[in-house]
Amino acid sequence: MKLILLSALTVAGVAALLVACGATRAGYESAPYKVARNESGFEIRDYPALQVASTKRAGINDRDERFMRLFRYISGSNESKQKIAMTTPVFMDQTEERQEMMFVLPESLGASAPAPSGDAVSVKTIPARKMAVLRYSGSDSRDKEQAMEKQLRASLAAAGIQTAGGALFAYYDPPWTPSFARRNEVLIPVQ
């Protein structure tokens, strides 16, 4: 009887955790897109131009510091001392020459995003484009990213779809979300 009760409580706890993680993600504005078509295992999406706050790698492994630079910017460490709502996803450009992290800025800001307080953060616009997207869960390790990018590129080649640039990675969940419940994506521009 105790084993059945313990099993039921475990299942209920995991279910509650998954609902809480989804609710946390759902509480944020997300970058808009339209699904142009569904393919076997991936989507083709149309993204409008997106205004982002961006910062590049300063050291060998400074992912946490890049996040904190952007978080300080949206928390009011900008020229206007304006607080900006957090959005999803956090984009990562992992190409060796860039190593850039980007927060999508809320649509309500329009073109009036406050200027950053220093040169570690910049505000820019990512142009509108068509992206092939593969969703996956799990950790955000570089090995996982490379495996997912390779899988998406192979799927695109098999479907006869030409790529038009390097991959971006999108992370939707806070760090306390269990890896199996995370929403991650690899995005590759296509023609």
Residue frames as qw, qx, qy, qz and C-alpha x, y, z in Angstrom:
[[0.000, 0.885, 0.465, 0.000, 0.00, 0.00, 0.00],
 [0.303, -0.793, 0.109, 0.517, 2.84, 2.39, 0.87],
 [0.420, -0.118, 0.604, 0.667, 4.49, 1.63, -2.47],
 [0.204, 0.633, 0.652, 0.364, 1.28, 2.48, -4.37],
 [0.157, -0.936, -0.252, 0.190, 0.89, 5.72, -2.39],
 [0.412, -0.589, 0.324, 0.615, 4.54, 6.65, -2.97],
 [0.382, 0.174, 0.672, 0.610, 4.18, 5.93, -6.72],
 [0.087, 0.807, 0.554, 0.184, 1.00, 8.01, -6.93],
 [0.263, -0.893, -0.048, 0.361, 2.66, 10.92, -5.11],
 [0.456, -0.329, 0.484, 0.671, 5.69, 10.71, -7.40],
 [0.290, 0.446, 0.670, 0.518, 3.53, 10.79, -10.53],
 [0.070, -0.913, -0.403, -0.001, 1.51, 13.69, -9.11],
 [0.397, -0.741, 0.129, 0.527, 4.71, 15.56, -8.24],
 [0.411, -0.064, 0.581, 0.700, 6.18, 15.12, -11.71],
 [0.161, 0.666, 0.634, 0.358, 2.89, 16.21, -13.30],
 [0.204, -0.926, -0.233, 0.215, 2.76, 19.31, -11.08],
 [0.444, -0.520, 0.327, 0.652, 6.37, 20.13, -11.99],
 [0.351, 0.224, 0.649, 0.637, 5.64, 19.87, -15.71],
 [0.014, 0.837, 0.517, 0.178, 2.56, 22.07, -15.40],
 [0.339, -0.849, -0.041, 0.404, 4.55, 24.63, -13.38],
 [0.453, -0.265, 0.465, 0.713, 7.34, 24.69, -15.97],
 [0.233, 0.479, 0.652, 0.540, 4.86, 25.19, -18.79],
 [0.142, -0.905, -0.400, 0.032, 3.06, 27.90, -16.83],
 [0.420, -0.656, 0.137, 0.611, 6.37, 29.69, -16.22],
 [0.352, 0.013, 0.583, 0.732, 7.16, 29.66, -19.93],
 [0.078, 0.657, 0.664, 0.348, 3.61, 30.73, -20.79],
 [0.253, -0.834, -0.321, 0.372, 3.92, 33.80, -18.55],
 [0.285, -0.520, 0.290, 0.751, 6.32, 35.54, -20.95],
 [0.567, 0.725, -0.050, -0.387, 5.81, 37.23, -24.31],
 [0.735, -0.104, 0.565, 0.361, 7.43, 35.12, -27.00],
 [0.028, -0.382, 0.499, 0.777, 8.99, 36.06, -30.33],
 [0.702, 0.429, 0.274, -0.497, 6.19, 36.01, -32.91],
 [0.039, -0.282, 0.818, 0.500, 6.25, 33.71, -35.92],
 [0.793, 0.252, 0.073, -0.550, 3.90, 31.98, -38.34],
 [0.581, -0.132, 0.785, 0.173, 4.28, 28.33, -39.26],
 [0.401, 0.477, -0.417, -0.661, 4.51, 28.29, -43.06],
 [0.843, 0.117, -0.430, -0.301, 4.55, 24.50, -43.23],
 [0.700, -0.460, 0.524, -0.155, 5.17, 21.38, -41.21],
 [0.566, 0.469, -0.665, -0.133, 7.67, 18.87, -42.50],
 [0.906, -0.202, -0.371, 0.027, 8.56, 15.46, -41.14],
 [0.746, -0.298, -0.295, 0.518, 10.24, 16.34, -37.84],
 [0.303, -0.242, -0.071, 0.919, 10.64, 20.11, -38.32],
 [0.229, 0.839, 0.452, -0.198, 8.76, 23.31, -39.18],
 [0.369, 0.300, 0.212, 0.854, 9.34, 26.13, -41.61],
 [0.163, -0.780, -0.467, 0.383, 8.49, 29.41, -39.88],
 [0.280, 0.670, 0.148, 0.672, 8.23, 33.01, -41.04],
 [0.448, -0.552, -0.359, 0.605, 9.69, 35.41, -38.45],
 [0.165, 0.957, 0.145, 0.190, 9.15, 39.17, -38.65],
 [0.361, 0.563, -0.385, 0.635, 12.02, 41.55, -37.95],
 [0.695, -0.601, -0.373, 0.127, 12.89, 41.23, -34.25],
 [0.038, 0.821, -0.330, 0.464, 14.48, 43.87, -32.07],
 [0.881, -0.259, -0.333, 0.213, 16.97, 42.30, -29.67],
 [0.281, -0.871, 0.397, -0.076, 19.39, 43.25, -26.93],
 [0.921, 0.284, -0.220, 0.154, 22.66, 41.52, -27.72],
 [0.327, -0.815, 0.477, 0.013, 26.00, 40.78, -26.11],
 [0.781, 0.435, -0.448, 0.020, 29.00, 38.81, -27.32],
 [0.904, -0.297, -0.177, 0.253, 31.35, 36.45, -25.58],
 [0.030, -0.931, 0.324, -0.166, 34.16, 38.11, -23.67],
 [0.304, -0.559, 0.766, -0.088, 35.96, 34.99, -22.40],
 [0.122, 0.164, -0.958, -0.201, 36.26, 31.28, -22.94],
 [0.289, -0.406, -0.860, -0.109, 33.06, 30.28, -21.14],
 [0.011, 0.091, 0.365, -0.926, 31.04, 33.27, -20.02],
 [0.219, -0.438, -0.735, -0.468, 27.45, 32.19, -20.82],
 [0.353, -0.667, -0.587, 0.293, 26.28, 33.16, -17.33],
 [0.244, -0.442, -0.042, 0.862, 27.99, 36.56, -17.58],
 [0.035, -0.137, -0.546, -0.826, 26.39, 37.23, -20.98],
 [0.297, -0.595, -0.726, -0.178, 23.00, 36.39, -19.51],
 [0.364, -0.643, -0.404, 0.540, 23.62, 38.73, -16.56],
 [0.171, -0.164, 0.216, 0.947, 24.71, 41.61, -18.86],
 [0.203, -0.321, -0.618, -0.688, 21.42, 41.31, -20.75],
 [0.410, -0.606, -0.676, 0.089, 19.41, 40.81, -17.55],
 [0.304, -0.465, -0.236, 0.797, 20.91, 43.99, -16.05],
 [0.005, 0.046, 0.397, 0.917, 19.99, 45.87, -19.23],
 [0.357, -0.457, -0.634, -0.513, 16.32, 44.83, -19.04],
 [0.491, -0.560, -0.583, 0.324, 16.30, 45.39, -15.25],
 [0.083, -0.978, -0.188, 0.044, 16.97, 49.10, -15.72],
 [0.516, -0.544, 0.314, 0.583, 20.73, 49.34, -16.20],
 [0.479, 0.486, 0.477, 0.554, 20.26, 51.34, -19.39],
 [0.204, 0.187, 0.022, 0.961, 20.38, 55.04, -20.29],
 [0.397, -0.456, -0.272, -0.749, 16.66, 55.54, -19.52],
 [0.164, -0.172, 0.791, -0.564, 16.72, 53.44, -16.31],
 [0.720, 0.046, -0.141, -0.678, 13.72, 51.69, -17.90],
 [0.485, -0.126, 0.855, -0.137, 12.68, 48.20, -16.83],
 [0.534, 0.288, -0.535, -0.588, 11.83, 45.93, -19.75],
 [0.883, -0.104, 0.279, -0.361, 9.79, 42.74, -19.52],
 [0.317, -0.333, 0.863, 0.210, 11.59, 39.42, -19.96],
 [0.763, 0.371, -0.145, -0.509, 10.60, 37.50, -23.11],
 [0.693, -0.164, 0.682, 0.168, 11.31, 34.14, -24.66],
 [0.935, -0.175, -0.119, 0.285, 13.32, 32.69, -26.18],
 [0.294, -0.793, 0.397, 0.356, 16.91, 33.56, -25.40],
 [0.822, 0.565, -0.070, 0.031, 18.72, 33.24, -28.74],
 [0.559, -0.592, 0.460, 0.355, 22.29, 32.01, -29.02],
 [0.682, 0.687, -0.244, -0.050, 24.42, 32.40, -32.13],
 [0.807, -0.469, 0.324, 0.152, 27.11, 29.80, -31.51],
 [0.758, 0.582, -0.078, 0.284, 29.23, 30.35, -34.61],
 [0.757, -0.202, -0.172, 0.597, 32.86, 30.54, -33.56],
 [0.323, 0.278, 0.041, 0.904, 33.32, 34.14, -34.68],
 [0.288, -0.581, -0.209, -0.732, 30.18, 35.47, -32.97],
 [0.410, -0.227, -0.770, 0.433, 29.26, 33.63, -29.75],
 [0.175, -0.241, 0.020, -0.954, 26.36, 36.03, -29.25],
 [0.063, -0.440, -0.850, 0.281, 23.43, 35.89, -26.80],
 [0.138, -0.230, -0.252, -0.930, 20.25, 37.85, -27.55],
 [0.155, 0.427, 0.733, -0.507, 17.09, 38.73, -25.62],
 [0.057, 0.519, 0.609, 0.597, 14.10, 39.49, -27.83],
 [0.034, 0.085, 0.320, -0.943, 12.66, 42.85, -26.79],
 [0.296, 0.518, 0.732, -0.330, 8.89, 43.18, -26.27],
 [0.284, 0.511, 0.574, 0.573, 6.89, 44.31, -29.30],
 [0.159, -0.905, -0.389, 0.068, 5.41, 47.13, -27.19],
 [0.438, -0.583, 0.138, 0.670, 8.80, 48.91, -27.21],
 [0.575, 0.807, 0.136, -0.007, 8.65, 49.34, -30.98],
 [0.659, 0.504, -0.151, 0.538, 11.75, 51.22, -32.07],
 [0.177, -0.834, 0.183, -0.490, 12.09, 53.00, -28.72],
 [0.876, -0.271, -0.296, 0.266, 14.30, 50.55, -26.82],
 [0.302, -0.935, 0.164, 0.087, 16.48, 52.42, -24.34],
 [0.523, 0.673, -0.488, 0.191, 20.15, 52.78, -25.20],
 [0.862, -0.238, -0.347, 0.284, 22.48, 50.49, -23.24],
 [0.387, -0.913, 0.081, 0.095, 24.59, 52.06, -20.50],
 [0.382, -0.619, 0.582, 0.364, 27.86, 50.71, -21.85],
 [0.455, 0.519, -0.549, -0.472, 29.33, 49.01, -24.87],
 [0.202, -0.161, 0.963, -0.074, 28.90, 45.40, -23.62],
 [0.391, 0.491, 0.761, -0.166, 25.24, 45.36, -24.75],
 [0.074, 0.142, -0.390, -0.907, 23.85, 46.60, -28.04],
 [0.550, 0.462, 0.532, -0.447, 20.33, 46.90, -29.43],
 [0.048, 0.281, -0.677, -0.678, 19.82, 45.75, -33.00],
 [0.763, 0.276, 0.148, -0.566, 17.22, 44.39, -35.39],
 [0.397, -0.082, 0.877, 0.256, 17.34, 40.87, -36.76],
 [0.358, 0.199, -0.395, -0.822, 15.79, 41.06, -40.24],
 [0.827, 0.138, 0.259, -0.479, 12.61, 39.18, -41.14],
 [0.235, 0.434, -0.827, -0.270, 13.38, 35.73, -42.48],
 [0.912, -0.037, -0.226, -0.342, 12.20, 32.20, -43.09],
 [0.147, -0.545, 0.789, -0.245, 13.64, 29.64, -40.66],
 [0.770, -0.066, -0.619, -0.140, 13.63, 25.87, -40.47],
 [0.355, -0.551, 0.491, -0.574, 13.13, 24.88, -36.83],
 [0.689, -0.067, -0.721, 0.024, 13.74, 21.64, -34.97],
 [0.523, -0.646, 0.216, -0.513, 12.43, 21.48, -31.40],
 [0.708, 0.056, -0.667, 0.223, 14.20, 19.33, -28.80],
 [0.612, -0.767, 0.011, -0.192, 14.46, 18.92, -25.05],
 [0.883, -0.079, -0.173, 0.429, 17.43, 18.27, -22.83],
 [0.490, -0.614, -0.001, 0.619, 20.48, 20.18, -21.76],
 [0.381, 0.921, 0.003, -0.078, 21.90, 23.16, -23.62],
 [0.632, -0.466, 0.441, 0.435, 25.39, 21.69, -24.03],
 [0.218, 0.647, -0.467, -0.562, 27.44, 22.44, -27.13],
 [0.133, -0.109, 0.960, 0.219, 27.48, 18.72, -27.99],
 [0.329, 0.519, 0.752, -0.239, 23.66, 18.61, -27.94],
 [0.288, 0.768, 0.009, -0.572, 23.46, 21.79, -30.04],
 [0.081, 0.498, -0.711, -0.490, 25.82, 20.37, -32.66],
 [0.209, 0.125, 0.967, 0.069, 23.90, 17.08, -32.81],
 [0.334, 0.660, 0.570, -0.356, 20.55, 18.88, -33.26],
 [0.229, 0.735, -0.255, -0.585, 21.99, 21.22, -35.91],
 [0.039, -0.290, 0.881, 0.372, 23.40, 18.22, -37.80],
 [0.280, 0.356, 0.885, -0.107, 20.02, 16.45, -37.58],
 [0.337, 0.760, 0.292, -0.473, 18.15, 19.50, -38.91],
 [0.139, 0.643, -0.511, -0.554, 20.64, 20.04, -41.74],
 [0.142, -0.061, 0.959, 0.235, 20.30, 16.38, -42.76],
 [0.314, 0.556, 0.727, -0.251, 16.48, 16.68, -42.73],
 [0.266, 0.782, -0.020, -0.564, 16.65, 19.85, -44.84],
 [0.031, 0.454, -0.750, -0.480, 18.97, 18.20, -47.36],
 [0.222, 0.177, 0.957, 0.056, 16.67, 15.16, -47.58],
 [0.294, 0.711, 0.556, -0.314, 13.71, 17.48, -48.21],
 [0.505, 0.450, 0.369, 0.637, 15.64, 19.42, -50.89],
 [0.136, -0.969, -0.205, -0.037, 15.49, 22.68, -48.90],
 [0.588, 0.425, -0.196, 0.660, 18.46, 25.03, -49.28],
 [0.486, -0.666, -0.316, 0.470, 19.88, 26.76, -46.23],
 [0.287, 0.818, 0.100, 0.488, 20.74, 30.45, -46.21],
 [0.060, -0.757, 0.380, -0.528, 23.00, 30.94, -43.20],
 [0.268, 0.212, -0.835, 0.431, 24.25, 29.71, -39.87],
 [0.498, -0.482, -0.718, -0.064, 22.22, 28.22, -37.03],
 [0.250, -0.489, 0.322, -0.772, 20.68, 29.99, -34.06],
 [0.385, -0.230, -0.873, 0.190, 19.64, 28.21, -30.88],
 [0.384, -0.506, -0.065, -0.769, 16.58, 29.20, -28.86],
 [0.322, -0.125, -0.838, 0.422, 16.04, 28.46, -25.17],
 [0.360, -0.554, -0.376, -0.650, 12.61, 29.02, -23.64],
 [0.730, -0.558, -0.390, -0.065, 12.89, 27.87, -20.03],
 [0.276, -0.848, 0.364, -0.268, 14.42, 29.06, -16.77],
 [0.294, 0.506, -0.799, 0.141, 17.44, 27.12, -15.47],
 [0.402, -0.193, 0.763, -0.468, 15.50, 25.25, -12.80],
 [0.836, 0.244, -0.049, -0.489, 13.37, 23.47, -15.43],
 [0.743, -0.215, 0.623, 0.117, 14.31, 19.77, -15.56],
 [0.050, -0.408, 0.647, 0.642, 16.18, 19.03, -18.78],
 [0.184, 0.252, 0.920, 0.238, 13.53, 16.56, -20.02],
 [0.135, 0.768, 0.591, -0.207, 10.87, 19.32, -19.81],
 [0.140, -0.590, 0.157, 0.780, 12.86, 22.07, -21.54],
 [0.621, 0.716, 0.318, 0.018, 11.87, 23.59, -24.86],
 [0.311, -0.566, 0.432, 0.629, 14.93, 24.20, -26.98],
 [0.716, 0.644, 0.260, -0.065, 15.13, 24.80, -30.72],
 [0.434, -0.278, 0.453, 0.727, 17.71, 25.00, -33.46],
 [0.448, 0.804, 0.265, -0.288, 16.82, 27.47, -36.23],
 [0.477, -0.157, 0.519, 0.692, 18.47, 27.64, -39.64],
 [0.360, 0.600, -0.023, -0.714, 17.56, 30.29, -42.24],
 [0.541, 0.203, 0.763, 0.291, 16.25, 28.80, -45.49],
 [0.037, 0.137, -0.413, -0.900, 15.48, 30.11, -48.95]]
